[in-house]
Amino acid sequence: MDGLLALYIFMLAAFTGYEIIAKVPVILHTPLMSGSNFIHGVVVVGAMIVLGMAETVLQQAIGFFAVALGAANAAGGYVVTERMLAMFKKKEGGQ
Amino acid sequence: MSAPFYVQGAWFVGALLFIFGLKGMSSPASARKGIVIAGYGMLLAIAATFVIPGLQNLGLMALALVLGGGGAWVSAKKVKMTDMPQMVAIYNGMGGGAAAAIAAVEFAKGEMHGLVAATLATLGALIGAVSFTGSCVAWAKLQGVLKKAHRLPAQNAVNVLLAVIAVGLGAAVIVLAPQQPELVIAFFVVALVLGLIVTLPIGGADMPVVISLFNAFTGLAVGFEGYVLGNPALIIAGIVVGAAGTLLTQLMAKAMNRPISNILFTPLAASGPGEAISGTMKEVGPIDAAAMMRYASKVIIVPGYGMAVAHAQHKVWEMTSILEEAGVEVKFAIHPVAGRMPGHMNVLLAEAGVPYDKIFDLEEINGEFGQADVALIIGANDVVNPTARTDKTSPIYGMPILNADMAQNVIVIKRGKGTGYSGVENALFYTDNCRMLYGDAQPMAGEIIQQLKAMG
């Protein structure tokens, strides 16, 4: 990828992340940390590409490890966040 | 690696859904919709990756997805709400490990495209590896597997030395990687050890900030590896999380009055000398405690992690309802770091059915303690310690606290006479208007409920 183009993406993404969090009420800090934890679970996509192009047994083994870890990050992060936020939903139904 | 257009498009939509999802999660009304949107983004990104033409090892890939994803899914479903923070830590560590492993495969292939890619791959590997072992330590501490803070002699010097070695090895790897597999292995070993050594001396009370920091780290690592793989979705998701996580870490550290540098380099002393505390602790029984609250006009409840581990929140809410029926005004006061993370206590109270409009932040409620007849403190300690206001030698000096000591009467439900998470004696317990109700929060709340019912 073009180095300078990547730098633009880095900058805009950093700004986006900062802006999103800046106006968050304290009660959502924990769910939001958990939610952002889920989102970096997208690393599993990178791990899949690496495993998909692995040639030696060593590369396959490390790639397998990477995919399993990434998938655990994504799946676990999703469930934990969803469970926390489900409570907020129940509350609103009651009001 | 260039994926076909439809895969690139799917990744783009995935990244878009992540940002929308995160935006949704930043407001209580749309929070749950937000995580579901982000979840669809993830499914789309994974499904698209699966159909890239020419990818090998698809069976292995499916097996890894099922093992890792399925295992985490089941364990995340089973875990109790009180244990959520350590689960966030461990899943975060796994993400960091995955990022480091991606870099490891790239090194093993020995085909880095240019200096920038090699540098970012190495940096991502270093950060990811530190986040991996560091998060494992954080999990072990919060889970209670590791109880003590292990502190090496000259800890700070060891930290710095290890970091310098790791960076030095990383620089060597960037230049020499393809020819020197031993160098790569040494680099990873040092990076993993660095994560362990840095995190081990940090006390459990500071762990939320550390977990948040590692969360930001993993985001950065994922973003860097995304560059190496030429995948904008990884870059965007990783860097967004890196920036958001950094800000969140700062907010938490501020709420605890613990600069991040202090947490990492000079961990809280087990027990500072502090000023001598005079007076004695005075015990009270559940009958008197019930009567004090039943005939009060205003009660403020300060819940802490002790209430959560005792699973007393449902009983406390039942007690609150009885008091309200008797005409007592009851409010909940939440310290920013009550529970194990900011907002954790709100989640636990919401689980028990306590409505939002009874829950108040430190700034909102601190002025009201003066008008309260009773402040009921359940399993909280450091967050109501008045020495934080007065005693400059105390390790928790300067931390914002709830002014529970200003209430007419203070009742403290506590298991024993021990100190709080910080290890500091609590002067509040020795004041004249404070009564101690010793016991587990759940049976004690139950007894108070019975007494309240008997009073009619």
Interface residues (C-beta under 8 A of the other chain):
Chain A: M1 G3 A6 I9 F10 A13 A14 F15 T16 G17 Y18 I20 I21 A22 K23 V24 P25 V26 I27 L28 H29 T30 P31 L32 M33 S34 G35 S36 N37 F38 I39 H40 G41 V42 V43 V44 V45 G46 A47 M48 I49 V50 L51 G52 M53 A54 E55 T56 L58 Q59 Q60 I62 G63 F64 F65 A66 V67 A68 L69 G70 A71 A72 N73 A74 A75 G76 G77 Y78 V79 V80 T81 E82 R83 M84 L85 A86 M87 F88 K89 K90 K91 E92 G94 Q95
Chain B: M1 W11 G14 F18 I19 G21 L22 K23 M25 S26 S27 P28 A29 A31 R32 G34 I35 V36 A38 G39 M42 A45 I46 T49 F50 I52 G54 L55 Q56 N57 L58 L60 M61 L63 A64 L65 L67 G68 G69 G70 G71 A72 W73 S75 A76 K77 V79 M81 M84 P85 M87 V88 I90 Y91 N92 M94 G95 G97 A98 A99 A101 I102 A104 V105 E106 A108 K109 V116 I211 S212 N215 T218 G219 A221 V222 G223 E225 G226 Y227 L229 G230 N231 P232 A233 L234 I235 I236 A237 G238 I239 V240 V241 G242 A243 A244 G245 T246 L247 L248 L251 M252 A255 P336 G339 M341 P342 G343 H344 N346 V347 A350 E351 P355 Y356 I359 D361
